[in-house]
Structure formats: C-alpha cells, structure tokens
Amino acid sequence: MKNRIEELFRAQLDKISDAELRRKTVDIWTAAALEGGWEPDDLEKIPFTLLTDTHGINLIQHTIAVTEGALGLAGAIQSNSQLPFEINHDFLVAGGLLHDVGKLLEIELTEDGYVKSLHGKHARHPISGAILASRFDMPMAIINMIGCHAKEGDGRPQRVETVLVHQADFATFNPMVMLSKDLLIT
Ligand SMILES: [Fe+2]
C-alpha cells in the first residue's frame, strides 16, 4: 500500500523538503487506506465526494489537483504582492495531500456502490483526518488545514495554507455541484 501511495503522489511528495513531514504524510495515507479496508488498486476508483456526481474524478486526482492548485495560488499571490505573512510551502503540500485523507474512512464500497460508512456518520472527513494526523504527531498547522478546510472551518481561525487549500478544494467541487443543478454555464 505504502509503495502505491508514494508512486501516486511522487511529484507532490518530492516538493516537501522536510523528510519527516514527507514520511508522515505517506504513513498517514497508508494507515487510513488500510483502516478503511481498501486495496492499493482501489485508490484510483474512490470518488472524491459523495455529495455530487464526480463524473469519474477520483480521490487521488482530486487530491493532486487541490494540492497543485493551492501551490499555484500561493505562487501567484507571492510573486505579485508583498505579503505581510509567510506561506509555508511544505505545509501547503503536506496539508494539501492530507486534506481529504479522512475520506478513506468516511466512504465505503457496498453492493449499493460508494456510501457513507458508519465511521463517516460519526465523524466527517475533516474530523477523522485531523484525528489521524494527530496520531502521527503532525504539526498543528496540518491539523488546522485538515480540520478547517471545509465547512468546519467557516468563521474559525485558519492558517493561510488552510485558506489556500480551501479555495483550491472548492474550485474543484463547486463547478461539479453547479453542473448537477444546471447552474454551470457551459
Ligand atoms: Fe477535497
């Protein structure tokens, strides 16, 4: 499992300069995949959300798109303005890769297809992901990024890296929801 995860996220993992942060990111994904009962070949089949039709976009593709999107946003902002705060690129990549790791516990595959698991009914993925990250002693910045990247973070204190992941996440999610409601002009 670990090898497959490293393979899938190789390009993003290579952008994390802190070796411990990189190792823990892989270890958390591996633990969540095993605890969720998934096989390595399942990873690219899991839909990135159950809330709308994903049109075949899987959790791995979504995770990479959000991580790269957040990095792109950070780069664009940093190269065009003088920011009064730092953006930590290691946190941005590790937190981007981990923001939805809780979905490996929140989603399960049954005869009816992909559905919310009993685990997911108890704790949405921002909560289960934050708990996982905490078990691996991740920095509080990463916990904030996972725990507050969705509606759980609305109106709450957030790291700038959390804001960037949130925006990249919703740039991939909202058009899908709008499309299903016939609100996306195409
Ligand atoms: Fe996401």
Boltz pocket constraint, residues with backbone or C-beta under 6 A from the ligand:
constraints:
  - pocket:
      binder: B
      contacts: [[A, 48], [A, 62], [A, 66], [A, 99], [A, 100], [A, 169]]
      max_distance: 6.0
